[in-house]
């Protein structure tokens, strides 16, 4: 069985915060050097071997924000908030 594929889904982080529904905000309190946003409009695949060290971790309690932003970015806004 394959433990992990060679590519992983990545979401860019930017200091340009636009207030979009496809963004998830992160702050210095969460381990980032400055306030920033995960931008789900630009999700892509990257080779695991090309990724640098982990900068911070994302708390499980905020995964619903990630799900919401990703669904909206993928064109499924009608499914946001459904159980």
Buried (B, 14 or more C-beta within 10 A) or exposed (E): EEEEEEEEEBBEBEEEEEEBBBBBBBEEEBEBEEEBBBBBBEBEEEEEEEEEEEEEEBEEEEEEBBBBBBBBBEEEEEEBEEE
